[in-house]
Amino acid sequence: MLQFARIRPGNRVLDIAAGAGEPALSAASRVGPNGYVLATDISANILAFAEQVARERGLTNVETRVMDGENLDLPDSSFDAVLSRLGLIYFPDRDRGLTEMHRVVRV
């Protein structure tokens, strides 16, 4: 997934419905210290686990935020890539989720 998304050092990456942190944590390793990864999910509890794993791995370029993937509280064109490994299948309104993903990614 990271290869297909062309995740590179210095990129800003959004992982929607990140759950326990993958692929956000792998993306954080790939973007390096000059990059940034935002892992979002509607569950604060599961994001706490992702935060813990990020700390254990020494990843300081990862932020977690509780957020609904269908209503992203993020500026337009603010990320180089948007990932969602399994989240989209759980969205009640997939079209809305995809529209939001497209809105926040630089095209």
Backbone bond lengths (Angstrom), bond angles and torsions (degrees), N, CA, C in turn:
res aa  C-N    CA-C-N  psi(-1)  N-CA   C-N-CA  omega(-1)  CA-C   N-CA-C  phi
1 M - - - 1.437 - - 1.533 110.18 -
2 L 1.326 116.96 -44.49 1.459 120.11 -179.10 1.525 111.46 -64.44
3 Q 1.313 116.04 -37.19 1.461 120.24 178.25 1.531 110.58 -65.84
4 F 1.323 116.48 -46.03 1.464 119.94 -179.92 1.531 111.71 -65.06
5 A 1.325 116.40 -31.78 1.467 120.72 178.91 1.527 111.88 -81.44
6 R 1.334 116.01 -4.03 1.467 122.19 179.02 1.527 112.25 57.18
7 I 1.327 115.29 44.84 1.465 121.35 178.02 1.522 108.32 -71.26
8 R 1.331 115.87 125.16 1.466 121.97 -175.92 1.525 110.16 -130.88
9 P 1.323 116.65 165.11 1.461 119.71 174.46 1.530 110.96 -54.75
10 G 1.320 115.06 136.61 1.455 121.43 178.30 1.513 115.70 87.75
11 N 1.334 118.40 -7.79 1.468 121.26 -179.62 1.529 111.81 -69.19
12 R 1.335 113.20 155.97 1.472 122.25 169.50 1.527 105.97 -105.09
13 V 1.335 116.34 122.21 1.463 121.78 -173.20 1.521 109.93 -124.70
14 L 1.310 116.25 136.66 1.458 123.67 175.36 1.515 108.40 -111.65
15 D 1.333 116.76 126.78 1.466 121.99 174.19 1.518 107.34 -111.70
16 I 1.313 116.15 111.96 1.457 122.43 -178.10 1.521 109.11 -92.87
17 A 1.339 115.34 135.59 1.464 122.15 -176.41 1.524 109.03 58.67
18 A 1.325 115.26 50.14 1.470 122.69 -173.58 1.523 113.81 -69.28
19 G 1.309 117.62 -19.45 1.455 119.26 179.91 1.514 112.17 57.38
20 A 1.318 116.42 -126.63 1.465 122.34 -176.93 1.531 112.87 -78.49
21 G 1.332 118.03 0.50 1.454 118.85 170.25 1.508 118.31 120.81
22 E 1.295 119.00 -0.62 1.462 118.70 176.63 1.523 109.23 -110.43
23 P 1.294 116.50 134.92 1.456 130.70 14.38 1.530 115.26 -93.04
24 A 1.338 118.70 8.46 1.465 120.99 -177.30 1.525 112.72 -55.96
25 L 1.321 117.46 -43.67 1.461 120.36 -176.99 1.524 111.63 -67.97
26 S 1.300 117.24 -38.88 1.466 120.21 175.83 1.529 110.41 -66.95
27 A 1.325 116.83 -38.03 1.459 120.19 176.98 1.520 110.68 -63.81
28 A 1.331 117.32 -38.80 1.464 121.11 179.29 1.520 111.14 -62.08
29 S 1.308 116.77 -38.80 1.465 119.87 176.27 1.517 110.43 -64.15
30 R 1.307 116.42 -39.09 1.462 121.03 -176.63 1.536 112.15 -73.18
31 V 1.336 118.74 -38.77 1.464 120.33 -177.27 1.522 111.89 -76.89
32 G 1.317 116.64 -19.56 1.457 120.93 175.47 1.521 113.91 72.47
33 P 1.331 116.21 -173.59 1.464 121.09 -173.71 1.531 114.12 -67.28
34 N 1.317 117.97 -20.05 1.466 120.57 177.89 1.522 112.75 -91.67
35 G 1.334 116.56 -2.10 1.455 121.22 178.14 1.516 110.66 -101.49
36 Y 1.312 115.32 -179.72 1.466 121.81 -176.82 1.519 108.30 -149.19
37 V 1.326 115.55 138.64 1.462 121.09 175.58 1.517 108.81 -129.19
38 L 1.324 115.81 129.83 1.453 122.05 173.61 1.527 107.82 -109.54
39 A 1.318 116.08 118.18 1.465 122.18 177.33 1.521 107.93 -101.35
40 T 1.324 116.72 121.37 1.464 120.85 -179.14 1.521 110.25 -117.52
41 D 1.320 114.67 153.62 1.456 121.60 175.16 1.521 106.80 -164.81
42 I 1.319 117.58 160.57 1.463 119.96 176.49 1.524 111.56 -84.03
43 S 1.317 117.46 -8.39 1.463 121.74 -179.33 1.525 111.44 -105.89
44 A 1.325 116.52 112.34 1.466 121.10 177.41 1.519 111.02 -64.17
45 N 1.320 117.72 -35.30 1.468 121.21 -177.66 1.518 112.11 -63.09
46 I 1.310 118.01 -44.85 1.462 120.29 -178.49 1.524 110.43 -71.80
47 L 1.336 117.55 -32.91 1.465 119.96 176.86 1.530 111.40 -67.10
48 A 1.319 117.16 -30.71 1.469 120.17 176.97 1.525 109.65 -61.60
49 F 1.314 116.67 -37.66 1.460 120.28 176.53 1.528 110.36 -64.59
50 A 1.318 117.37 -42.70 1.469 121.42 178.39 1.526 110.27 -61.38
51 E 1.324 117.52 -41.78 1.464 121.62 177.38 1.526 111.04 -60.02
52 Q 1.318 116.28 -43.39 1.465 121.54 -179.52 1.532 110.42 -61.98
53 V 1.314 116.91 -46.46 1.463 120.68 -179.96 1.526 110.53 -64.11
54 A 1.330 117.54 -39.53 1.467 120.81 177.83 1.529 110.20 -60.33
55 R 1.326 117.02 -44.65 1.469 120.48 178.39 1.520 111.05 -62.23
56 E 1.340 116.72 -44.04 1.462 120.92 -179.77 1.523 111.59 -61.18
57 R 1.325 116.68 -33.23 1.471 121.37 179.50 1.535 112.47 -87.00
58 G 1.316 117.00 -2.46 1.458 120.71 179.90 1.520 113.85 73.42
59 L 1.308 117.51 23.73 1.465 122.28 -179.41 1.528 109.22 -86.35
60 T 1.315 115.95 112.00 1.464 120.57 -178.62 1.526 112.35 -102.23
61 N 1.302 117.13 0.60 1.466 121.97 -177.38 1.527 112.54 -103.22
62 V 1.336 116.97 19.07 1.459 122.15 -179.24 1.523 109.25 -115.32
63 E 1.311 115.56 131.86 1.461 121.60 172.36 1.519 107.15 -120.24
64 T 1.322 117.16 145.32 1.458 120.83 173.56 1.529 107.99 -116.30
65 R 1.326 114.15 145.55 1.456 118.71 -180.00 1.525 109.14 -149.88
66 V 1.316 116.20 132.43 1.463 120.68 175.13 1.521 107.39 -70.69
67 M 1.334 114.65 123.67 1.460 119.30 -176.69 1.526 109.83 -160.63
68 D 1.310 115.77 142.36 1.463 123.08 175.68 1.526 108.32 -82.06
69 G 1.305 117.03 123.37 1.455 121.82 -178.28 1.514 114.81 -63.63
70 E 1.319 117.04 -17.01 1.457 120.41 177.74 1.521 111.95 -89.55
71 N 1.333 116.96 -9.74 1.462 122.45 -178.44 1.521 108.66 -140.99
72 L 1.304 117.07 74.52 1.459 121.96 -174.75 1.523 110.92 -76.34
73 D 1.313 115.77 121.37 1.456 122.28 177.91 1.533 108.45 -87.58
74 L 1.326 114.66 66.71 1.466 122.45 -174.71 1.524 108.74 -142.83
75 P 1.343 116.64 150.66 1.472 119.20 178.38 1.526 112.92 -69.38
76 D 1.301 115.48 154.33 1.465 121.84 174.51 1.529 110.29 -58.62
77 S 1.315 115.95 146.45 1.473 123.44 172.81 1.525 113.41 50.28
78 S 1.328 116.24 44.38 1.465 119.88 -175.83 1.526 114.46 -104.46
79 F 1.331 118.31 -0.64 1.463 121.28 -179.39 1.524 110.94 -133.08
80 D 1.328 114.41 148.58 1.464 120.36 176.58 1.525 112.07 -79.98
81 A 1.325 115.77 -26.46 1.468 120.46 -179.30 1.524 109.48 -151.59
82 V 1.324 115.21 148.35 1.462 122.07 174.89 1.515 107.55 -124.44
83 L 1.331 115.17 129.08 1.456 122.09 179.57 1.522 109.95 -117.18
84 S 1.312 116.74 152.06 1.457 122.55 170.43 1.523 106.59 -160.86
85 R 1.316 115.35 100.80 1.463 119.26 -173.81 1.521 111.87 -68.19
86 L 1.321 117.64 -50.74 1.466 120.29 -177.99 1.524 113.57 -127.49
87 G 1.308 116.85 -10.74 1.456 121.20 -170.55 1.505 115.78 -58.71
88 L 1.302 117.36 -41.63 1.458 120.52 -173.45 1.528 112.65 -57.86
89 I 1.301 117.72 -32.95 1.477 119.07 -178.37 1.526 112.18 -66.52
90 Y 1.330 117.65 -18.51 1.462 121.44 -179.48 1.526 113.56 -97.58
91 F 1.327 117.72 -4.96 1.459 120.31 -178.65 1.530 109.58 -71.29
92 P 1.322 118.32 129.32 1.468 119.83 174.86 1.534 111.90 -62.58
93 D 1.348 117.03 -35.64 1.460 121.31 -179.93 1.533 108.04 -121.88
94 R 1.318 116.24 86.25 1.465 120.96 -176.38 1.523 112.65 -62.00
95 D 1.323 116.52 -37.43 1.463 119.24 178.84 1.522 110.58 -60.99
96 R 1.311 116.97 -42.04 1.468 121.04 178.42 1.535 110.06 -63.12
97 G 1.329 117.14 -43.82 1.461 121.16 178.45 1.520 111.94 -60.42
98 L 1.315 117.02 -44.97 1.466 120.77 179.04 1.521 111.80 -66.10
99 T 1.326 116.57 -37.27 1.461 120.37 176.65 1.523 110.46 -61.95
100 E 1.322 117.32 -42.26 1.456 121.83 178.91 1.533 111.06 -66.09
101 M 1.311 116.91 -41.52 1.461 120.28 177.71 1.521 110.45 -60.23
102 H 1.311 116.54 -45.14 1.461 121.24 -179.84 1.533 110.97 -64.34
103 R 1.304 116.30 -36.48 1.474 121.18 -178.80 1.527 111.96 -63.35
104 V 1.334 117.65 -38.37 1.463 119.95 -174.05 1.531 114.17 -90.91
105 V 1.323 118.06 -10.15 1.468 120.16 -179.41 1.527 109.49 -92.71
106 R 1.322 114.26 142.10 1.479 119.36 174.61 1.523 107.86 -75.15
107 V 1.307 116.15 126.61 1.462 120.67 -177.25 1.515 109.48 -105.02
